[in-house]
């Protein structure tokens, strides 16, 4: 073993030191809340988090970087009646927490009153804390991490002689613990992990160069794809994009694979979120109870799935999460609200401060190949560029690349396109959702086939 690797492994061992125990988190938070009460706060809430992790990157078989992270954060919000002040710090000492509390109080005294400010209602606090199986340490040495990254990259190069260079293969592993408490007497803590493997390579033929990638992430490293599978798929995707053609402008069906479809559903999540609603900044403002998707589409939130990416028993305000149907047979059944946005709307929080917790998209019986046959002719999108979704108007326009489909099969790669439409028409135009669901993502969706979009080419 080289001296460099001995140093790497020694440093990695320091990462394995235990994360702070919940008892320490509770003691530190209670210290801050007590200080806030002494300073005149009528209510207060605080959160603490600590995380450790590392990232290894290999490029052209050489170690490009090995980074270790160790972070501590504290955040506090105090209320003086309906005046609000917030402060953050990374210093958990008495002096550090006291300074943050005093700063938050000073800010609150200087701000105007907002009748919607305040903690979520006490009766809505979570009372059950099931084990959701979210924390899976990965016993991985620096050498082993480098070997995984190299295996990933080597598998990509082995795909085809046209793989010219690598943009890097990476391994990351992170664990963290967090706690939230407020002056209702609520306290809860949780720990979790996230691990990933990834690879990006460039294929070339003549003057044509095409980059593509693949990845895998999971809370439990045993659920990651094998590094060889990730590298092979990254290489295959890059080679498949060579000699891309241009398309003339047309209207045609569009198929979004799961990794792209998650962004499609995220536009819907944003459009039904509280901040967009009370600001009247969403095209779905008056859509509650109305059909917004095709009748075969249903969306559910399931926050108690064991080991899932978005599982949580309470939201960022301590409110109990719950299973919810957001869309039933195409009809919009509910919003995503925290306590502030709910009060602005004259409603009650839905326990979604912080977003959605495991969005499950209903799907049919077709796999990806079946969706291609169903589409017959159209565009498979494998890359999107830019941020062209306007949630206020619903207008959608983004740069794209992918593959043109003829007779239900992929015919050739295409690039330098723009796909455009209106989100309301795209939602109602969902012809089918495939059974090729990515079960490790917070948004669990298969490929999404949209009936028609404008494809702007040359």
C-alpha positions as CSV (number, residue, x, y, z in Angstrom):
1,X,0.0,0.0,0.0
2,X,1.4,3.4,-0.9
3,X,1.9,6.1,1.7
4,X,-0.9,8.1,-0.1
5,X,-3.3,5.3,0.4
6,X,-2.3,4.8,4.0
7,X,-3.0,8.4,4.6
8,X,-6.3,8.2,2.7
9,X,-7.5,5.2,4.8
10,X,-6.4,6.8,8.0
11,X,-8.5,9.9,7.2
12,X,-11.4,7.7,6.2
13,X,-11.3,6.0,9.6
14,X,-11.9,9.4,11.2
15,X,-15.2,9.6,9.3
16,X,-16.4,6.5,11.1
17,X,-16.5,8.3,14.4
18,X,-20.0,8.1,15.8
19,X,-22.4,10.8,14.9
20,X,-23.8,12.9,17.9
21,X,-26.4,11.0,20.0
22,X,-30.0,12.3,20.1
23,X,-29.4,13.1,23.8
24,X,-26.7,15.7,22.9
25,X,-28.9,17.1,20.2
26,X,-31.8,17.5,22.6
27,X,-29.6,19.1,25.3
28,X,-28.3,21.7,22.8
29,X,-31.7,22.5,21.4
30,X,-33.2,22.8,24.8
31,X,-30.4,25.2,25.8
32,X,-31.3,27.4,22.8
33,X,-35.0,27.3,23.4
34,X,-34.5,28.2,27.1
35,X,-32.4,31.1,26.1
36,X,-35.1,32.3,23.6
37,X,-37.7,32.1,26.4
38,X,-35.5,34.1,28.7
39,X,-35.0,36.7,26.0
40,X,-38.8,37.2,25.7
41,X,-39.7,34.9,22.9
42,X,-43.4,33.9,23.0
43,X,-42.5,30.8,20.9
44,X,-39.5,29.3,19.2
45,X,-38.3,26.3,17.1
46,X,-34.9,25.0,16.4
47,X,-33.1,22.3,14.4
48,X,-29.7,20.7,14.6
49,X,-28.0,18.5,12.1
50,X,-24.6,16.8,11.9
51,X,-23.3,14.9,8.9
52,X,-20.1,13.1,7.8
53,X,-19.2,11.8,4.4
54,X,-16.7,11.4,1.6
55,X,-16.5,11.6,-2.2
56,X,-13.9,9.8,-4.3
57,X,-13.4,10.7,-8.0
58,X,-11.3,8.8,-10.5
59,X,-10.5,10.0,-14.0
60,X,-8.6,8.1,-16.6
61,X,-7.8,5.5,-13.9
62,X,-6.1,8.1,-11.7
63,X,-7.4,9.4,-8.4
64,X,-8.7,12.9,-9.2
65,X,-10.0,13.8,-5.7
66,X,-10.8,12.4,-2.3
67,X,-12.8,14.8,-0.2
68,X,-14.1,14.4,3.3
69,X,-16.9,16.5,4.8
70,X,-18.0,17.0,8.4
71,X,-20.7,19.6,9.0
72,X,-22.7,20.8,11.9
73,X,-25.6,23.2,11.6
74,X,-28.0,24.9,14.0
75,X,-31.0,26.9,12.9
76,X,-33.4,28.8,15.2
77,X,-36.6,30.8,14.6
78,X,-38.1,32.9,17.4
79,X,-41.4,34.6,17.6
80,X,-42.3,37.8,19.5
81,X,-46.0,37.6,19.0
82,X,-46.3,37.6,15.3
83,X,-42.8,39.1,14.7
84,X,-40.3,36.6,13.5
85,X,-36.5,36.3,13.5
86,X,-34.2,33.5,12.4
87,X,-30.5,32.8,12.7
88,X,-28.0,30.0,12.0
89,X,-24.6,28.9,13.2
90,X,-22.2,26.0,13.0
91,X,-21.0,26.6,16.6
92,X,-22.8,24.4,19.1
93,X,-21.0,25.8,22.2
94,X,-23.1,27.7,24.7
95,X,-21.6,30.9,23.5
96,X,-22.3,30.0,19.8
97,X,-25.9,29.1,20.5
98,X,-26.5,32.1,22.7
99,X,-25.2,34.4,20.0
100,X,-27.5,32.9,17.4
101,X,-30.5,33.2,19.8
102,X,-29.7,36.8,20.6
103,X,-29.3,37.6,16.8
104,X,-32.7,36.0,16.1
105,X,-34.4,38.0,18.8
106,X,-32.8,41.2,17.6
107,X,-34.1,40.5,14.0
108,X,-37.6,39.7,15.4
109,X,-37.7,43.0,17.2
110,X,-36.8,44.9,14.0
111,X,-39.4,43.2,11.8
112,X,-43.1,43.9,11.3
113,X,-45.9,41.7,12.4
114,X,-47.4,39.1,10.2
115,X,-50.5,37.4,11.6
116,X,-49.6,34.2,9.7
117,X,-46.3,33.8,11.5
118,X,-46.0,31.2,14.3
119,X,-45.5,27.5,15.1
120,X,-47.7,24.8,13.6
121,X,-50.6,24.0,15.9
122,X,-49.6,21.8,18.9
123,X,-52.3,19.2,18.3
124,X,-50.8,18.5,14.9
125,X,-47.4,17.5,16.2
126,X,-46.2,13.9,15.4
127,X,-46.7,11.4,18.2
128,X,-45.6,8.2,16.5
129,X,-42.0,7.6,15.4
130,X,-41.7,4.3,13.6
131,X,-38.3,2.9,12.5
132,X,-38.3,3.7,8.8
133,X,-34.9,2.0,8.2
134,X,-33.2,5.0,6.8
135,X,-29.7,4.7,8.1
136,X,-27.3,2.2,6.6
137,X,-23.6,2.9,7.2
138,X,-21.2,1.7,4.5
139,X,-18.0,0.1,5.7
140,X,-15.8,1.2,2.8
141,X,-12.1,1.9,2.9
142,X,-10.6,4.6,0.6
143,X,-8.9,1.8,-1.4
144,X,-12.2,0.0,-1.9
145,X,-13.9,3.2,-3.0
146,X,-11.2,3.9,-5.5
147,X,-11.5,0.3,-6.8
148,X,-15.2,0.7,-7.3
149,X,-14.8,4.0,-9.2
150,X,-12.1,2.4,-11.4
151,X,-14.2,-0.6,-12.1
152,X,-17.1,1.7,-13.1
153,X,-14.8,3.7,-15.5
154,X,-13.2,0.6,-16.9
155,X,-16.5,-1.0,-17.8
156,X,-17.4,2.2,-19.7
157,X,-14.2,2.1,-21.7
158,X,-14.8,-1.6,-22.5
159,X,-18.1,-0.9,-24.2
160,X,-16.6,0.4,-27.5
161,X,-13.4,1.7,-28.9
162,X,-15.2,5.0,-29.6
163,X,-15.2,5.8,-25.9
164,X,-12.5,8.5,-26.0
165,X,-12.2,9.9,-22.6
166,X,-13.7,9.9,-19.1
167,X,-15.2,12.8,-17.3
168,X,-14.9,10.8,-14.1
169,X,-16.3,8.0,-12.1
170,X,-17.3,8.7,-8.5
171,X,-18.3,7.1,-5.2
172,X,-19.9,9.0,-2.4
173,X,-21.1,8.0,1.0
174,X,-22.8,10.3,3.6
175,X,-24.6,9.8,6.9
176,X,-26.3,12.3,9.1
177,X,-28.4,12.9,12.1
178,X,-30.9,15.7,12.7
179,X,-33.3,16.9,15.3
180,X,-36.1,19.4,15.5
181,X,-37.8,20.8,18.6
182,X,-40.2,23.6,19.4
183,X,-41.7,25.4,22.4
184,X,-44.8,23.1,22.3
185,X,-42.5,20.6,23.9
186,X,-42.0,18.6,20.7
187,X,-38.7,16.9,20.1
188,X,-37.7,14.3,17.5
189,X,-34.5,13.1,16.0
190,X,-33.7,10.9,13.0
191,X,-30.6,9.6,11.2
192,X,-30.1,8.6,7.6
193,X,-27.6,7.7,4.9
194,X,-27.2,8.2,1.2
195,X,-24.7,6.5,-1.0
196,X,-24.0,6.7,-4.8
197,X,-21.9,5.5,-7.7
198,X,-21.7,7.4,-11.0
199,X,-19.8,7.6,-14.3
200,X,-19.6,10.0,-17.2
201,X,-17.7,9.4,-20.4
202,X,-17.3,10.9,-23.9
203,X,-17.6,9.0,-27.1
204,X,-16.2,10.2,-30.4
205,X,-16.3,9.4,-34.1
206,X,-14.6,11.8,-36.4
207,X,-15.4,15.3,-35.2
208,X,-18.6,14.2,-33.4
209,X,-18.2,14.0,-29.6
210,X,-21.1,13.0,-27.3
211,X,-21.1,12.8,-23.5
212,X,-23.4,10.7,-21.4
213,X,-23.5,9.2,-17.9
214,X,-25.2,6.8,-15.6
215,X,-25.6,6.5,-11.8
216,X,-27.1,4.7,-8.9
217,X,-28.0,6.0,-5.4
218,X,-29.6,4.4,-2.4
219,X,-29.8,4.6,1.4
220,X,-28.4,1.1,1.6
221,X,-25.2,0.5,-0.4
222,X,-26.2,-3.1,-1.0
223,X,-29.0,-1.8,-3.2
224,X,-26.7,0.1,-5.5
225,X,-26.2,-1.2,-9.1
226,X,-22.9,-2.9,-9.6
227,X,-20.1,-0.5,-10.8
228,X,-19.7,-2.6,-14.0
229,X,-23.4,-2.1,-14.8
230,X,-23.2,1.6,-14.2
231,X,-20.1,2.0,-16.3
232,X,-21.4,-0.2,-19.1
233,X,-24.7,1.8,-19.3
234,X,-22.8,5.1,-19.3
235,X,-20.7,3.9,-22.2
236,X,-23.6,2.5,-24.2
237,X,-25.6,5.8,-23.7
238,X,-22.6,7.9,-25.0
239,X,-22.0,5.7,-28.0
240,X,-25.7,5.6,-28.9
241,X,-25.7,9.4,-29.2
242,X,-23.0,9.5,-31.9
243,X,-24.0,10.8,-35.4
244,X,-27.1,12.5,-34.1
245,X,-29.4,13.9,-36.8
246,X,-31.5,17.1,-36.9
247,X,-35.3,17.1,-37.0
248,X,-37.6,19.5,-38.8
249,X,-40.1,21.3,-36.6
250,X,-43.2,19.1,-36.0
251,X,-45.8,17.9,-33.4
252,X,-45.3,14.4,-32.1
253,X,-45.6,12.1,-29.1
254,X,-42.8,12.4,-26.5
255,X,-41.6,9.7,-24.1
256,X,-39.8,10.7,-20.9
257,X,-37.7,7.9,-19.2
258,X,-37.9,7.8,-15.4
259,X,-34.9,9.9,-14.7
260,X,-36.4,12.7,-16.9
261,X,-40.0,12.0,-15.9
262,X,-39.2,12.9,-12.3
263,X,-38.6,16.5,-13.4
264,X,-42.0,16.4,-15.2
265,X,-43.8,15.5,-11.9
266,X,-41.7,18.1,-10.0
267,X,-43.4,20.8,-12.0
268,X,-46.7,19.6,-10.7
269,X,-45.4,19.5,-7.2
270,X,-44.3,23.1,-7.5
271,X,-47.6,24.2,-8.9
272,X,-49.6,22.8,-6.0
273,X,-47.2,24.0,-3.2
274,X,-48.3,26.6,-0.7
275,X,-45.9,29.4,-1.6
276,X,-47.0,29.3,-5.2
277,X,-50.7,29.3,-4.2
278,X,-50.8,32.2,-1.8
279,X,-48.7,34.3,-4.1
280,X,-51.1,33.3,-6.9
281,X,-48.0,32.2,-8.9
282,X,-49.4,28.9,-10.3
283,X,-51.5,28.0,-13.3
284,X,-53.3,25.5,-11.1
285,X,-54.6,28.2,-8.7
286,X,-58.3,27.3,-9.2
287,X,-57.8,23.6,-10.1
288,X,-58.7,21.9,-6.7
289,X,-61.4,19.3,-7.4
290,X,-60.9,19.6,-11.1
291,X,-59.4,17.1,-13.6
292,X,-55.8,18.0,-14.2
293,X,-54.5,14.7,-15.6
294,X,-55.8,12.0,-17.8
295,X,-58.3,9.8,-15.9
296,X,-55.8,6.8,-15.5
297,X,-53.3,9.0,-13.5
298,X,-53.3,8.9,-9.7
299,X,-50.7,10.3,-7.4
300,X,-50.2,9.3,-3.7
301,X,-47.9,10.4,-1.0
302,X,-46.6,7.5,1.1
303,X,-44.2,8.8,3.8
304,X,-43.8,5.6,5.8
305,X,-42.2,3.4,3.2
306,X,-39.2,1.6,4.9
307,X,-35.9,2.6,3.5
308,X,-37.3,5.0,0.9
309,X,-35.7,8.2,-0.2
310,X,-38.5,10.5,1.0
311,X,-39.7,8.7,4.1
312,X,-40.4,10.8,7.2
313,X,-42.7,10.6,10.2
314,X,-42.8,14.4,10.6
315,X,-42.3,17.4,8.4
316,X,-39.9,20.4,9.0
317,X,-42.3,21.9,11.5
318,X,-42.8,18.6,13.5
319,X,-46.3,18.0,12.0
320,X,-47.1,14.4,11.5
321,X,-46.9,13.3,7.9
322,X,-49.6,11.1,6.5
323,X,-50.6,9.1,3.4
324,X,-52.5,11.3,1.0
325,X,-54.1,11.0,-2.4
326,X,-53.0,14.1,-4.3
327,X,-54.6,13.1,-7.6
328,X,-57.4,10.5,-7.9
329,X,-58.3,9.3,-11.4
330,X,-56.9,12.6,-12.8
331,X,-58.7,14.9,-10.4
332,X,-56.7,17.2,-8.1
333,X,-57.5,16.3,-4.5
334,X,-55.2,18.4,-2.3
335,X,-52.4,21.0,-1.9
336,X,-49.0,20.7,-0.3
337,X,-49.0,23.1,2.6
338,X,-46.9,24.1,5.6
339,X,-48.4,26.1,8.4
340,X,-47.5,29.6,7.1
341,X,-48.9,29.1,3.6
342,X,-52.0,27.4,5.0
343,X,-52.7,30.4,7.2
344,X,-52.2,32.7,4.2
345,X,-54.9,30.6,2.4
346,X,-57.2,30.3,5.4
347,X,-56.5,26.5,5.5
348,X,-54.7,24.0,7.7
349,X,-51.2,22.6,7.1
350,X,-51.1,19.3,5.3
351,X,-47.9,18.3,7.0
352,X,-45.9,19.1,3.9
353,X,-43.5,21.7,5.2
354,X,-40.4,20.7,3.2
355,X,-42.2,19.2,0.2
356,X,-43.6,15.9,-0.7
357,X,-42.6,12.6,1.0
358,X,-42.4,9.7,-1.4
359,X,-44.7,10.6,-4.4
360,X,-46.0,7.4,-6.0
361,X,-47.2,7.7,-9.6
362,X,-49.7,5.1,-10.7
363,X,-48.6,3.0,-13.7
364,X,-49.8,0.6,-16.3
365,X,-48.5,-2.8,-17.6
366,X,-46.2,-1.6,-20.4
367,X,-42.4,-1.6,-20.0
368,X,-40.2,0.8,-21.9
369,X,-40.3,-1.3,-25.1
370,X,-44.0,-1.5,-24.8
371,X,-44.3,2.2,-24.6
372,X,-42.2,2.6,-27.7
373,X,-44.6,0.3,-29.5
374,X,-47.5,2.3,-28.2
375,X,-46.0,5.6,-29.3
376,X,-45.2,4.2,-32.8
377,X,-43.4,7.4,-33.9
378,X,-42.1,10.2,-31.8
379,X,-39.3,11.4,-29.6
380,X,-37.6,9.8,-26.6
381,X,-36.0,12.5,-24.5
382,X,-32.8,11.6,-22.7
383,X,-31.5,15.1,-21.9
384,X,-33.1,18.4,-21.1
385,X,-31.3,21.8,-21.1
386,X,-32.3,25.0,-19.4
387,X,-35.1,25.9,-17.0
388,X,-38.0,26.6,-19.3
389,X,-41.0,25.7,-17.1
390,X,-43.1,28.8,-16.1
391,X,-45.4,27.7,-13.2
392,X,-47.3,31.0,-13.3
393,X,-48.5,30.6,-16.9
394,X,-47.9,26.9,-17.4
395,X,-45.8,27.5,-20.5
396,X,-43.0,24.9,-21.1
397,X,-40.0,25.1,-23.4
398,X,-36.7,23.3,-22.9
399,X,-33.7,22.3,-25.0
400,X,-33.6,18.5,-25.6
401,X,-31.8,15.6,-27.1
402,X,-32.6,12.0,-27.4
403,X,-33.8,9.4,-30.0
404,X,-36.3,9.4,-32.8
405,X,-38.7,6.4,-32.9
406,X,-40.2,4.9,-36.0
407,X,-42.4,1.8,-36.2
408,X,-42.3,1.4,-32.4
409,X,-38.5,1.2,-32.3
410,X,-35.6,3.6,-31.7
411,X,-34.3,4.6,-35.2
412,X,-31.5,7.2,-34.6
413,X,-30.2,9.8,-32.2
414,X,-31.3,13.4,-32.5
415,X,-30.1,16.7,-30.9
416,X,-30.3,20.5,-31.0
417,X,-34.1,20.4,-30.4
418,X,-36.6,22.3,-28.3
419,X,-39.7,20.6,-26.9
420,X,-42.6,23.0,-26.0
421,X,-46.1,22.9,-24.8
422,X,-48.4,24.0,-22.0
423,X,-48.1,22.0,-18.7
424,X,-51.9,21.7,-18.4
425,X,-52.1,20.1,-21.8
426,X,-49.0,17.9,-21.1
427,X,-50.6,16.7,-17.8
428,X,-53.9,15.8,-19.5
429,X,-52.0,14.3,-22.4
430,X,-50.3,11.6,-20.4
431,X,-51.2,8.6,-22.5
432,X,-49.4,6.0,-20.2
433,X,-46.9,5.6,-17.4
434,X,-44.7,2.6,-17.7
435,X,-43.9,-0.1,-15.1
436,X,-40.2,0.7,-15.3
437,X,-40.3,2.5,-12.0
438,X,-37.2,3.7,-10.2
439,X,-38.0,2.5,-6.7
440,X,-35.1,4.3,-5.1
441,X,-36.2,7.9,-5.8
442,X,-38.4,10.3,-3.8
443,X,-40.7,10.5,-6.9
444,X,-41.4,6.9,-8.0
445,X,-42.4,7.0,-11.6
446,X,-42.0,4.9,-14.7
447,X,-41.5,6.4,-18.2
448,X,-44.2,8.9,-19.1
449,X,-45.7,8.9,-22.6
450,X,-47.2,12.3,-23.6
451,X,-49.6,12.4,-26.5
452,X,-48.2,15.4,-28.3
453,X,-45.7,18.2,-27.9
454,X,-44.2,20.7,-30.3
455,X,-40.7,19.7,-31.3
456,X,-38.7,22.6,-32.7
457,X,-35.8,21.6,-34.9
458,X,-34.2,22.9,-38.1
